[in-house]
Amino acid sequence: MRARFPWLLVLLSLAIASAGSAQAPGQTAPAPSPGGAPTPPVVQAPLATQAVSEDWRARLDGIEALIGAAHFKEALEGVDQARGRLGQAGVAAPSPLQRARLDVLEGTAEVALGLHREARESFARALVAEPGLQLPPDTSPKVQRAFSAARKMP
């Protein structure tokens, strides 16, 4: 089965990789190994953080699959369900990148349903979470127009 929105996965993968390469505050650079090459630090997220990330990734993948199958109303219902979990006790919030992905998916479904004002608002939220967010050139022209309009919003 071919991914319907591979550009989104590539975009998010690049953002995750660049975010993961940043050094945490207070973290020192690794000492060079005897051969002269720096030894990379071994940093693992706590298990709870990994579980939260996987939970959100699964939710977002499900919404993306609905969009890929042209089930746009169901995708928006999935977005609403995901957002409904944000305020619940014991439920960790998604990362800014996951929040941006949720907003991009919502905006894409809204464009498909002709909800252009709502789509611009969704894309604007994604840009607040990830200001450097870019859509690849092969993105649907309708989605590109709504995204560009959101970038120009005050």
Residue frames relative to the residue before (quaternion, step in Angstrom):
aa qw qx qy qz dx dy dz
M 1.0000 0.0000 0.0000 0.0000 0.00 0.00 0.00
R 0.2965 -0.7776 0.5346 0.1470 3.55 -0.72 1.09
A 0.4949 -0.6541 0.4830 0.3066 3.58 -0.97 0.87
R 0.4318 -0.7230 0.4857 0.2343 3.53 -0.88 0.95
F 0.7846 0.2037 -0.0941 0.5779 3.58 1.10 -0.69
P 0.0019 -0.8409 0.5412 0.0010 3.62 0.60 1.05
W 0.5683 0.6060 -0.3836 0.4033 3.60 1.12 -0.55
L 0.6411 0.5236 -0.3300 0.4537 3.56 1.04 -0.74
L 0.6482 0.5116 -0.3167 0.4667 3.57 0.99 -0.81
V 0.6515 0.5023 -0.3183 0.4712 3.59 0.97 -0.84
L 0.6510 0.5246 -0.3098 0.4527 3.56 0.91 -0.92
L 0.6994 0.4586 -0.2712 0.4765 3.55 0.86 -0.93
S 0.6188 0.5384 -0.3465 0.4550 3.59 1.04 -0.69
L 0.6522 0.5074 -0.3134 0.4679 3.57 0.99 -0.84
A 0.6611 0.5022 -0.3088 0.4640 3.56 0.95 -0.84
I 0.6425 0.5094 -0.3255 0.4709 3.59 0.99 -0.79
A 0.6593 0.5104 -0.3143 0.4539 3.58 0.92 -0.87
S 0.6866 0.4622 -0.3019 0.4731 3.60 0.91 -0.83
A 0.6377 0.5107 -0.3355 0.4689 3.60 1.05 -0.64
G 0.6730 0.5097 -0.2935 0.4484 3.57 1.02 -0.78
S 0.6567 0.5236 -0.3218 0.4371 3.58 1.16 -0.46
A 0.5280 0.6246 -0.4209 0.3923 3.59 1.22 -0.21
Q 0.4334 -0.6918 0.5144 0.2625 3.52 -1.09 0.75
A 0.4664 -0.6798 0.4946 0.2750 3.55 -0.92 0.90
P 0.5829 -0.5687 0.4275 0.3925 3.60 -1.10 0.62
G 0.8046 0.2590 -0.2122 0.4904 3.53 -0.97 0.91
Q 0.5735 0.5733 -0.3911 0.4353 3.59 1.24 -0.15
T 0.3075 -0.7574 0.5457 0.1842 3.59 -0.85 0.89
A 0.5847 -0.5658 0.4400 0.3799 3.52 -1.22 0.47
P 0.5471 -0.6260 0.4312 0.3506 3.58 -1.01 0.68
A 0.4865 -0.6491 0.5021 0.2998 3.54 -1.11 0.70
P 0.5350 -0.6219 0.4497 0.3533 3.56 -1.06 0.67
S 0.4518 -0.6585 0.5267 0.2912 3.53 -1.12 0.69
P 0.7097 -0.4525 0.2993 0.4494 3.59 -1.19 0.24
G 0.6697 0.4982 -0.3021 0.4604 3.62 1.08 -0.60
G 0.6110 -0.5828 0.3387 0.4151 3.60 1.25 -0.06
A 0.6328 0.5146 -0.3483 0.4619 3.64 1.13 -0.41
P 0.4989 -0.6577 0.4566 0.3318 3.61 -0.94 0.77
T 0.3843 -0.6920 0.5632 0.2372 3.53 -1.11 0.72
P 0.3801 -0.7403 0.4939 0.2523 3.62 -0.57 1.06
P 0.4797 -0.6536 0.4904 0.3197 3.57 -1.02 0.73
V 0.3244 -0.7078 0.5896 0.2150 3.54 -1.14 0.62
V 0.0634 0.7914 -0.5988 0.1051 3.53 -0.44 1.26
Q 0.0265 -0.7885 0.6144 -0.0008 3.54 -0.78 1.01
A 0.4513 -0.6590 0.5257 0.2926 3.51 -1.04 0.82
P 0.5698 -0.5677 0.4471 0.3915 3.57 -1.09 0.57
L 0.6368 -0.5584 0.3682 0.3836 3.58 -1.10 0.65
A 0.6241 0.5412 -0.3500 0.4417 3.59 0.98 -0.74
T 0.6506 0.5063 -0.3137 0.4711 3.60 1.00 -0.83
Q 0.6445 0.5149 -0.3269 0.4612 3.58 0.95 -0.82
A 0.6478 0.5199 -0.3171 0.4577 3.59 0.97 -0.84
V 0.6389 0.5153 -0.3231 0.4710 3.58 0.98 -0.83
S 0.6549 0.5154 -0.3118 0.4563 3.55 0.90 -0.92
E 0.6689 0.4934 -0.3005 0.4678 3.59 0.93 -0.88
D 0.6191 0.5412 -0.3420 0.4548 3.59 1.02 -0.77
W 0.6919 0.4567 -0.2812 0.4833 3.58 0.87 -0.93
R 0.6198 0.5372 -0.3524 0.4506 3.59 0.98 -0.77
A 0.6597 0.5020 -0.3124 0.4639 3.60 0.92 -0.86
R 0.6408 0.5164 -0.3268 0.4646 3.59 0.96 -0.81
L 0.6914 0.4803 -0.2782 0.4625 3.57 0.87 -0.97
D 0.6255 0.5259 -0.3372 0.4673 3.59 1.03 -0.73
G 0.6383 0.5290 -0.3215 0.4576 3.59 1.04 -0.77
I 0.6501 0.5000 -0.3101 0.4808 3.57 1.00 -0.83
E 0.6447 0.5181 -0.3204 0.4618 3.58 0.97 -0.84
A 0.6326 0.5270 -0.3309 0.4611 3.60 1.01 -0.77
L 0.6332 0.5212 -0.3342 0.4644 3.60 1.00 -0.74
I 0.6460 0.4992 -0.3209 0.4801 3.59 0.98 -0.80
G 0.6516 0.5273 -0.3110 0.4479 3.58 0.95 -0.86
A 0.7042 0.4185 -0.2474 0.5175 3.57 1.17 -0.60
A 0.4808 -0.6973 0.4026 0.3471 3.59 1.32 0.23
H 0.4456 0.6389 -0.4852 0.3972 3.59 1.08 0.77
F 0.0493 -0.8791 0.4741 0.0058 3.53 0.66 1.21
K 0.6445 0.5076 -0.3342 0.4640 3.61 0.96 -0.77
E 0.6524 0.5026 -0.3126 0.4733 3.57 0.98 -0.83
A 0.6119 0.5441 -0.3467 0.4576 3.58 1.07 -0.70
L 0.6623 0.4882 -0.3083 0.4774 3.59 0.96 -0.82
E 0.6029 0.5296 -0.3574 0.4779 3.60 1.10 -0.60
G 0.6369 0.5239 -0.3175 0.4680 3.58 1.04 -0.77
V 0.6186 0.5266 -0.3305 0.4804 3.57 1.07 -0.76
D 0.6604 0.5072 -0.3071 0.4606 3.58 0.90 -0.92
Q 0.6481 0.5088 -0.3193 0.4681 3.60 0.97 -0.81
A 0.6477 0.5116 -0.3185 0.4661 3.58 0.96 -0.84
R 0.6715 0.4844 -0.3013 0.4729 3.58 0.93 -0.86
G 0.6101 0.5679 -0.3442 0.4322 3.58 1.08 -0.69
R 0.6460 0.5205 -0.3143 0.4615 3.57 1.14 -0.60
L 0.5245 0.6764 -0.4106 0.3143 3.60 1.13 -0.46
G 0.7599 0.3948 -0.2171 0.4686 3.59 0.91 -0.80
Q 0.5160 0.6683 -0.4150 0.3391 3.59 1.22 -0.14
A 0.5420 -0.6172 0.4682 0.3258 3.53 -1.09 0.77
G 0.8144 0.2615 -0.2025 0.4768 3.53 -1.01 0.83
V 0.6360 0.4834 -0.3395 0.4966 3.59 1.25 0.04
A 0.3242 -0.7612 0.5331 0.1768 3.56 -0.59 1.15
A 0.5099 -0.6479 0.4808 0.2985 3.53 -1.15 0.69
P 0.5359 -0.6006 0.4673 0.3657 3.58 -1.16 0.48
S 0.5939 -0.5288 0.4488 0.4078 3.56 -1.27 0.27
P 0.6602 -0.4848 0.3652 0.4425 3.63 -1.19 0.26
L 0.6450 0.5201 -0.3268 0.4545 3.58 1.01 -0.74
Q 0.6564 0.4876 -0.3109 0.4845 3.59 1.00 -0.79
R 0.6182 0.5266 -0.3414 0.4733 3.58 1.06 -0.70
A 0.6430 0.5104 -0.3214 0.4719 3.61 0.99 -0.82
R 0.6396 0.5162 -0.3305 0.4639 3.59 0.98 -0.81
L 0.6227 0.5344 -0.3369 0.4617 3.59 0.98 -0.80
D 0.6824 0.4883 -0.2836 0.4642 3.58 0.92 -0.93
V 0.6397 0.5092 -0.3295 0.4723 3.62 1.02 -0.75
L 0.6460 0.5045 -0.3245 0.4720 3.58 0.95 -0.80
E 0.6380 0.5187 -0.3254 0.4670 3.57 0.97 -0.85
G 0.6712 0.5050 -0.2972 0.4540 3.59 0.89 -0.94
T 0.6350 0.5319 -0.3251 0.4561 3.58 1.02 -0.79
A 0.6604 0.4857 -0.3022 0.4864 3.60 0.94 -0.86
E 0.6514 0.5181 -0.3202 0.4524 3.59 0.98 -0.81
V 0.6135 0.5258 -0.3532 0.4715 3.60 1.00 -0.73
A 0.6633 0.5184 -0.3056 0.4449 3.60 0.89 -0.93
L 0.7168 0.4229 -0.2424 0.4985 3.58 1.12 -0.66
G 0.5401 -0.6510 0.3848 0.3694 3.58 1.29 0.09
L 0.4841 0.6481 -0.4337 0.3969 3.59 1.25 0.37
H 0.0532 -0.8803 0.4711 0.0186 3.55 0.67 1.17
R 0.6413 0.5095 -0.3408 0.4616 3.61 0.93 -0.75
E 0.6624 0.5024 -0.2962 0.4703 3.57 0.94 -0.90
A 0.6308 0.5376 -0.3291 0.4526 3.57 1.05 -0.79
R 0.6397 0.5143 -0.3273 0.4682 3.59 0.95 -0.84
E 0.6512 0.5082 -0.3159 0.4667 3.59 0.99 -0.79
S 0.6383 0.5170 -0.3246 0.4690 3.60 1.00 -0.78
F 0.6716 0.4830 -0.2972 0.4768 3.57 0.91 -0.89
A 0.6156 0.5391 -0.3497 0.4562 3.59 1.05 -0.70
R 0.6348 0.5098 -0.3307 0.4771 3.63 1.00 -0.74
A 0.6277 0.5285 -0.3352 0.4630 3.59 1.01 -0.79
L 0.6779 0.4930 -0.2880 0.4631 3.58 0.98 -0.84
V 0.5856 0.5356 -0.3745 0.4795 3.60 1.16 -0.46
A 0.6806 0.4828 -0.2815 0.4737 3.58 0.95 -0.90
E 0.7908 0.0621 0.0075 0.6089 3.60 1.00 -0.86
P 0.2248 -0.8407 0.4754 0.1291 3.63 0.23 1.25
G 0.7143 0.4477 -0.2702 0.4651 3.62 1.02 -0.59
L 0.3223 0.7840 -0.4810 0.2239 3.58 1.27 0.13
Q 0.0286 -0.7795 0.6253 -0.0232 3.55 -0.96 0.98
L 0.3005 -0.7082 0.6017 0.2145 3.54 -1.16 0.61
P 0.5103 -0.6547 0.4505 0.3287 3.60 -0.98 0.70
P 0.6679 -0.5467 0.3352 0.3776 3.58 -1.18 0.54
D 0.6928 0.4870 -0.3002 0.4390 3.64 1.04 -0.55
T 0.3856 0.7156 -0.4870 0.3197 3.58 1.27 0.28
S 0.6448 -0.5301 0.3922 0.3866 3.56 -1.14 0.69
P 0.5343 -0.6454 0.4355 0.3292 3.62 -0.89 0.86
K 0.6250 0.5349 -0.3496 0.4484 3.61 1.03 -0.71
V 0.6601 0.4871 -0.3032 0.4848 3.57 0.96 -0.86
Q 0.6312 0.5378 -0.3287 0.4520 3.60 0.98 -0.84
R 0.6590 0.5091 -0.3193 0.4524 3.61 0.91 -0.88
A 0.6695 0.4882 -0.3051 0.4695 3.59 0.89 -0.87
F 0.6433 0.5180 -0.3148 0.4678 3.57 1.02 -0.82
S 0.6536 0.5052 -0.3069 0.4727 3.60 0.95 -0.88
A 0.6369 0.5167 -0.3264 0.4700 3.57 1.00 -0.79
A 0.6385 0.5199 -0.3238 0.4660 3.59 1.00 -0.78
R 0.6307 0.5370 -0.3357 0.4484 3.59 0.98 -0.76
K 0.7028 0.4657 -0.2592 0.4712 3.59 1.09 -0.69
M 0.4926 0.6661 -0.4299 0.3590 3.59 1.27 -0.21
P 0.5082 -0.6600 0.4551 0.3146 3.59 -1.05 0.74
